Amino acid sequence: MLSSSEWEETPRKEESGYASASSSHAHFADIFFTKPHLRFINQQLKQLEPQDILRWCLTTLPSLYQTTAFGLSGLVTLDMLSKLQSPIKSQADLIFLDTLHHFPETLALVDKIKKKYSNVNIHIYKPAAVETPEEFSGKYGIHLWESSEDLYDWIAKIEPQQRAYADLQVKAVLTGRRRSQGGKRAYLDVIEVDDTGVVKVNPLANWTFDQVQNYIFENDVPYNELLDRGYKSIGDWHSTQPVANGESERSGRWKGRPKTECGIHNKKSRYARLLAAQEAKEEEETLSRSLNARLQIA
């Protein structure tokens, strides 16, 4: 009798009559939802606790990773995954974008996480062709986040994320976004699909900051020391400030500016769209030159 793994790997001479993963001719998208199906899934998942949402993800979504800057929500998700009772693998590898401008406290937390959750793989991606803040300034300019904010986001966050997704063949990611964080996040669904087809799962979408913080304390989860100094949402040191009593959770990010997201969770950034437009223009010019050359030969 074949084992379950041998059964899956054995070519089928006969098939059941329906397309399946073992079918030889059927073609499927990696992950595909129709709008009605996605709406139905969200209606169901929003009634579940985060742990149940995570179980659904582990059994449903291939190439699942967790993207995190080790904020409180991401830490809760990481700890919940580590405690799930499941016959299948209950951890998702982590993707951490080291912008080279994180607080020292954030980098110290990464080391603590590696020790406490030693069985979890952490894939660290930095801006292209640089390893230190000094190299970043030398290659891209001093205080780039002030002179060209969109370009900074592209170099420090968006391009490294795209590189990570390509290298690791990411199809779905767990995020730490919650509705209570306000801004565009107030309208979050549990399951979303971005404009590249990657499925984004927000398992703590329904939780408040207090729920997240209480979980951290009650379960002895390591957290960023900046939390004890009035910070609630922590990003790069140059764009993050403590939050005063009564202010919204993410009000310390890009304080005094209308900006609320760095581009990672937006549709393609303005800079990304500019690059795409430039590439399209170059392709058009190349095609035009080629046609003109052929006409001259003729």
Secondary structure as UniProt FT lines:
FT   HELIX           4..9
FT   TURN            21..22
FT   HELIX           35..45
FT   TURN            46..47
FT   HELIX           50..60
FT   STRAND          64..67
FT   HELIX           72..83
FT   STRAND          93..97
FT   HELIX           104..116
FT   TURN            117..119
FT   STRAND          122..125
FT   TURN            128..129
FT   HELIX           133..140
FT   TURN            142..143
FT   HELIX           144..147
FT   HELIX           149..153
FT   HELIX           154..158
FT   HELIX           159..168
FT   STRAND          172..174
FT   HELIX           179..181
FT   HELIX           183..187
FT   STRAND          191..193
FT   TURN            195..196
FT   STRAND          199..201
FT   TURN            203..206
FT   HELIX           209..218
FT   TURN            219..220
FT   HELIX           225..229
FT   HELIX           237..239
FT   TURN            245..246
FT   TURN            249..252
FT   TURN            254..256
FT   TURN            264..265
FT   HELIX           270..297
//
